[in-house]
Amino acid sequence: MQPLQISADTAIKLAAKMKVPVEHIMHMPKHILVEKLMELAKEETAEKEDNSQ
């Protein structure tokens, strides 16, 4: 499997948000990474809605 084609800066930011090592991000299958990003987006949306009320 080929590493994801994302910048090192992006990988570091994602690793921090997802609380996993950068190496895991770089070798994570694309479909799993997309699922994790969707989960993070849902959480952020829910937090913003809670804060706005």
HELIX and SHEET records of a PDB file:
HELIX    1   1 ALA A    8  MET A   18  1                                  11    
HELIX    2   2 VAL A   22  MET A   26  1                                   5    
HELIX    3   3 LYS A   30  SER A   52  1                                  23    
END                                                                             
